[in-house]
Amino acid sequence: MTASEIANAVARGKMSALDATEAALARIKQRDTLLNSFTDVTADRARAKARAIDADIAAGKTVGPLAGVPFAVKNLFDVAGLPTRAGSKINRDLAPSQRDATLIERLEAAGAVLVGALNMGEYAYDFTGENVHDGPSRNPHDITRMAGGSSGGSGSAVGGALVPIALGSDTNGSIRVPSSFCGIFGLKPTYGRLSRARSFPFVASLDHLGPFARSVTDLALAYDAMQGPDADDAACTTTRGLEPTTPLLANPVSDLRIAIAGGHFQKNLFPEAVEAVSRIAKALGATRVVDVPEASRARAAAYVITTTEGASLHLDRLRKRPNDFDPAVRDRLIAGAMVPAPLVDRAQKFRRWYRAQLAEIFKSVDVLIAPATPCTAPKLGQVNFNLDGVEFPVRANIGIHTQPISFIGLPVVAVPVPLEPLPIGVQIIAAPWREDIALRVAHALEKMGVVAAPSPKGF
């Protein structure tokens, strides 16, 4: 059942919240030994929350739009009673969190039921979903393949139908990559739209939090429940009120100006990525191609900012406990600590220029279409792949088409194209604060049958 179906059934008394919760816990117990998406299952907490919802319904009280809906979160979200491990060995020594992250509080206020915390790449510096401490999250369509990262457990859990909704983070593509590989919908909202309070950071100037779901309606319901200012996150907008998207999903898209991202976004692609973008463009009647200037340089600048801010955050840990890091993460952070300051300054200046260029494009375009990943999910442990005749490392280059977008904080819905044998995602990119437009287009594509979250078949 989708989140909206569960919430409807619970609100109408056709299903209890406790039954919905027990069903999710049973699926996790049955399937997660293969998927390895969960690191913590909060069964007692979930049952207590579900019983409270059922008591409210029995008393005739109004329940929220996500009443009884099970959800889980990437383990960089604070969960009261658990140390926030952020995929690392070092963080397991932290004291248990005293309070939930803001987004967990808001989903639970809407009636959702937290059932656990999810596997992820160490400190979110990963595109594969492979964790050296907890093992890899596995792809629900082929468990020999990557779930994508760094929100690999989130993609695996929703793609594997363990929970209808999960939360993740996206710095350079960590929501959109697992969405693409696992064949589900993911939303990276505008930078500053959703609160990041009480979540473990990676790169404060690039970090976003957002939802995964198996339908656009569920994605919008979760997103709407989490909106709102938050004084505990300095980057969270205080100038925009609640802007619900669920009531707008069915609005027509025929009036929207939709274009295909050209240049950088039409290179370094496997045939399946080309086919996915083509199907989306054809369904939407999009023929105009818009070149995004210097997108490759934007990706390079994103790397500079990522590695230097990440190194600054972890410098003390690198000095005190270098051997407790994933070696691949440690080495990139050490490299970041040695990047000259003038390069960081240039990257930030370029970022302002690039943001202005995209703002100009969005004066004549409402939506850009671009690939989410260059290929379907690679094999677990795969080190290299071939892009346009050149061999590249997989781990560093899966986000080749996502990084130039999060670099300036644009909202994106990743939509799954159910190709055979594996699905792949496409980015629906809108102007800042126009999540409603990206979700409308995703919903229209879903109604056309062009995009869908396929049933897991890797068990």
Secondary structure, DSSP 8 states (H G I E B T S, - for coil): --HHHHHHHHHTTSS-HHHHHHHHHHHHHHHHHHH--EEEE-HHHHHHHHHHHHHHHHTT----TTTT-EEEEETTB--BTS---TT-SGGGGS--BSS--HHHHHHHHTT-EEEEEE--SGGG--SS---TTT---EETTEEEEE--SSSHHHHHHHHTTS-SEEEEEESSSTTHHHHHHHT-EEEE--TTSS--TTB--S-TTT-EEEEEESSHHHHHHHHHHH-S--TT-TTS-SS------GGGTTS--TTS-EEEEEGGGGSS--HHHHHHHHHHHHHHT---EEE-TTHHHHHHHHHHHHHHHHHHHHHHHHHH-GGGS-HHHHHHHHHHHTS-HHHHHHHHHHHHHHHHHHHHHTTT-SEEEEESSSSS--BTT--EEEETTEEEEHHHHTTTTTHHHHTTT--EEEEEE--SSS-EEEEEEESTT-HHHHHHHHHHHHHHTSS--------
